[in-house]
Amino acid sequence: MQTVIDLGVIFLAYVFGSIPFGLLIVKLKTGKDIREVESGRTGGTNAMRAAGFWAGFATAMLDILKGAGAVWVAKWITPAEWVHVLTPLAAILGHNYSIFLAERNEQGRIVRLRGGAGGAPSVGGAMGLWWQSILIILPLGMLTFFTLGIASVTTMAVALFAIIIFAVLAVQGILPWTYVWYGVGAEILLMLALQPNIKKLLEGNERIVKYSLNGWLKARREAKQEAEKK
């Protein structure tokens, strides 16, 4: 019976993760469909592109809640560590491939599930497993984002930060090694979702967000080049 309950918790985590907060916030604020803006993803970065900084911030905070909430509920219902790890991974999976954002072909068959890239819910999952991690991962993630201005790099970095944090604590016997596997699983899910972005990174064509040091420097270079042409 407990196994059935545990599997049910994991499934509910996927459903909760599937809630497209970015789509809802952008729709309410601007009337736009976030899936038709830039990358088409529903995460905080694309919400910021579609509706401004605060829309992106609100989306990111709610998406963090997806991962954290999944763990909190799992810890409340079951002592099984494997469930505590799989629920935030299920929330990331739901965020990236939302059952509420299914695209169908002319025959009515689902051909694609839309969503985000998973960065924010992966931060939330780490916070749910060990709440203090947010005090490390969030500042490092924000520093990465507002310095480099590349959302895909930031997204992959936060899972890497989680792996390092949990590995260090596991070596010290403070946290179980199971948590390290959460970080590894999250990184795999993020990289799968970001395959097109990884390709652009390797080609040097990835987007740079204007709300960043790199974006500001890029804008200055472009402005200088334009001025030199005149």
C-alpha positions as CSV (number, residue, x, y, z in Angstrom):
1,M,0.0,0.0,0.0
2,Q,2.8,2.4,0.9
3,T,4.4,1.8,-2.6
4,V,1.1,2.8,-4.2
5,I,1.0,6.0,-2.1
6,D,4.6,6.8,-2.9
7,L,4.0,6.4,-6.7
8,G,0.9,8.6,-6.3
9,V,3.0,11.3,-4.7
10,I,5.5,11.2,-7.5
11,F,2.7,11.4,-10.1
12,L,1.1,14.4,-8.3
13,A,4.5,16.1,-8.3
14,Y,4.6,15.8,-12.1
15,V,1.1,17.3,-12.3
16,F,2.1,20.2,-10.0
17,G,5.3,20.7,-11.9
18,S,3.2,20.9,-15.1
19,I,1.4,24.1,-14.0
20,P,2.6,26.7,-16.5
21,F,2.9,29.7,-14.2
22,G,4.9,31.7,-16.8
23,L,2.2,31.3,-19.4
24,L,-0.5,32.4,-16.9
25,I,1.4,35.4,-15.6
26,V,2.3,36.7,-19.0
27,K,-1.2,36.1,-20.3
28,L,-2.7,38.1,-17.4
29,K,-0.2,40.9,-17.7
30,T,0.0,41.4,-21.4
31,G,-2.4,39.1,-23.1
32,K,0.4,37.4,-25.0
33,D,1.0,33.7,-25.3
34,I,4.5,33.1,-24.0
35,R,4.9,30.1,-26.3
36,E,5.0,32.6,-29.2
37,V,7.7,34.8,-27.6
38,E,11.5,34.2,-28.3
39,S,12.4,30.6,-27.1
40,G,8.7,29.7,-26.5
41,R,9.5,28.3,-23.1
42,T,7.3,29.0,-20.1
43,G,10.1,29.7,-17.5
44,G,11.2,32.9,-15.8
45,T,13.6,34.1,-18.4
46,N,11.2,33.9,-21.3
47,A,8.5,35.5,-19.0
48,M,10.9,38.4,-18.4
49,R,11.4,38.7,-22.2
50,A,7.6,38.7,-22.8
51,A,6.4,40.8,-19.9
52,G,9.3,42.5,-18.0
53,F,11.5,41.8,-15.0
54,W,8.8,41.4,-12.4
55,A,6.8,38.9,-14.5
56,G,10.0,36.9,-14.9
57,F,10.8,37.2,-11.2
58,A,7.3,36.0,-10.1
59,T,7.4,33.1,-12.5
60,A,10.8,32.0,-11.2
61,M,9.7,32.2,-7.6
62,L,6.5,30.1,-8.3
63,D,8.6,27.6,-10.4
64,I,11.0,27.2,-7.5
65,L,8.0,26.4,-5.3
66,K,7.2,23.5,-7.7
67,G,10.3,21.7,-6.8
68,A,10.4,22.6,-3.1
69,G,6.7,21.9,-2.6
70,A,7.0,18.4,-4.2
71,V,9.7,17.5,-1.6
72,W,7.9,19.0,1.3
73,V,4.8,17.0,0.5
74,A,6.8,13.8,0.0
75,K,8.6,14.2,3.3
76,W,5.3,14.7,5.0
77,I,3.8,11.6,3.5
78,T,6.7,9.1,3.5
79,P,10.1,8.5,5.1
80,A,11.5,7.0,1.8
81,E,14.5,8.9,0.6
82,W,14.1,7.7,-2.9
83,V,10.6,9.3,-3.0
84,H,12.0,12.5,-1.6
85,V,14.5,12.6,-4.6
86,L,12.1,11.4,-7.3
87,T,9.3,13.9,-6.5
88,P,11.4,17.0,-7.4
89,L,12.7,15.3,-10.5
90,A,9.1,14.6,-11.4
91,A,8.3,18.3,-10.9
92,I,11.1,19.3,-13.2
93,L,9.9,16.8,-15.8
94,G,6.4,18.2,-15.5
95,H,7.8,21.8,-15.9
96,N,9.7,20.8,-19.0
97,Y,7.0,18.6,-20.5
98,S,3.7,19.9,-19.2
99,I,0.7,17.7,-19.6
100,F,-1.3,21.0,-19.8
101,L,0.7,22.3,-22.8
102,A,0.2,19.3,-25.1
103,E,0.4,20.0,-28.9
104,R,-1.7,17.7,-31.1
105,N,-1.6,16.9,-34.7
106,E,-4.6,16.9,-37.1
107,Q,-5.6,13.4,-35.9
108,G,-5.7,14.6,-32.3
109,R,-2.6,12.7,-31.2
110,I,-0.2,14.4,-28.8
111,V,3.0,15.1,-30.7
112,R,4.8,17.4,-28.2
113,L,4.6,18.6,-24.6
114,R,5.7,22.2,-24.2
115,G,7.2,23.8,-21.0
116,G,10.4,25.3,-19.6
117,A,14.0,24.3,-19.2
118,G,13.8,23.3,-15.5
119,G,16.2,25.7,-13.8
120,A,13.9,27.2,-11.2
121,P,12.2,23.9,-10.1
122,S,15.6,22.3,-9.8
123,V,16.6,25.0,-7.4
124,G,13.4,24.4,-5.5
125,G,14.0,20.7,-5.4
126,A,17.4,21.3,-3.8
127,M,15.8,23.7,-1.3
128,G,13.2,21.1,-0.4
129,L,15.8,18.5,0.3
130,W,18.0,20.8,2.3
131,W,16.6,24.3,2.8
132,Q,19.9,26.0,3.4
133,S,20.9,25.2,-0.2
134,I,18.8,28.1,-1.5
135,L,21.2,30.4,0.4
136,I,24.0,29.1,-1.8
137,I,22.5,28.2,-5.1
138,L,20.2,31.2,-5.5
139,P,23.0,33.9,-5.1
140,L,25.4,31.8,-7.3
141,G,22.7,31.4,-9.9
142,M,21.8,35.1,-9.9
143,L,25.5,36.0,-10.1
144,T,25.9,33.7,-13.1
145,F,22.8,35.0,-14.8
146,F,23.4,38.7,-14.3
147,T,27.0,38.4,-15.2
148,L,27.0,36.1,-18.2
149,G,23.4,36.8,-19.2
150,I,23.0,33.4,-20.7
151,A,19.9,31.6,-19.4
152,S,20.9,28.2,-20.5
153,V,24.3,28.3,-18.8
154,T,22.6,29.5,-15.6
155,T,20.1,26.7,-15.8
156,M,22.7,24.0,-16.1
157,A,24.9,25.7,-13.5
158,V,22.3,25.5,-10.7
159,A,22.1,21.7,-10.9
160,L,25.9,21.6,-10.9
161,F,25.9,23.7,-7.7
162,A,23.4,21.3,-6.1
163,I,25.6,18.3,-7.0
164,I,28.7,20.0,-5.4
165,I,26.8,21.1,-2.3
166,F,25.2,17.7,-1.7
167,A,28.4,15.8,-2.4
168,V,30.4,17.9,0.1
169,L,27.7,17.4,2.8
170,A,27.4,13.7,2.0
171,V,31.2,13.2,2.4
172,Q,30.9,14.8,5.8
173,G,28.0,12.5,6.7
174,I,25.5,15.4,7.0
175,L,23.2,14.4,4.2
176,P,22.6,11.1,2.4
177,W,24.3,10.3,-0.9
178,T,20.9,9.9,-2.4
179,Y,20.6,13.7,-2.6
180,V,23.7,13.8,-4.9
181,W,21.7,11.6,-7.3
182,Y,19.0,14.2,-7.3
183,G,21.5,16.8,-8.6
184,V,22.8,14.3,-11.2
185,G,19.2,13.5,-12.3
186,A,18.3,17.2,-12.4
187,E,21.4,18.0,-14.6
188,I,20.5,15.3,-17.0
189,L,16.9,16.6,-17.4
190,L,18.1,20.2,-17.8
191,M,20.6,19.2,-20.5
192,L,18.0,17.2,-22.4
193,A,15.7,20.2,-22.4
194,L,18.5,22.5,-23.4
195,Q,19.9,20.6,-26.4
196,P,19.1,23.3,-28.9
197,N,20.7,25.9,-26.6
198,I,23.8,23.8,-26.1
199,K,24.2,23.6,-29.8
200,K,23.9,27.4,-30.1
201,L,26.4,27.8,-27.3
202,L,28.9,25.7,-29.1
203,E,28.3,27.8,-32.3
204,G,28.6,31.0,-30.3
205,N,25.0,32.1,-31.2
206,E,23.2,31.7,-27.8
207,R,21.0,34.6,-26.7
208,I,22.4,37.1,-24.2
209,V,19.9,38.7,-21.8
210,K,20.0,42.5,-21.8
211,Y,19.5,42.6,-18.0
212,S,23.1,41.5,-17.4
213,L,26.7,42.7,-17.4
214,N,27.4,40.7,-20.6
215,G,24.2,42.1,-22.2
216,W,25.2,45.7,-21.3
217,L,28.7,45.3,-22.6
218,K,27.3,43.7,-25.8
219,A,24.9,46.7,-26.2
220,R,27.7,49.1,-25.8
221,R,29.9,47.4,-28.4
222,E,27.0,47.3,-30.8
223,A,26.3,51.0,-30.2
224,K,29.9,51.9,-30.7
225,Q,30.1,49.9,-34.0
226,E,27.0,51.7,-35.2
227,A,28.5,55.1,-34.3
228,E,31.7,54.2,-36.2
229,K,29.7,53.4,-39.4
230,K,28.1,56.8,-39.4
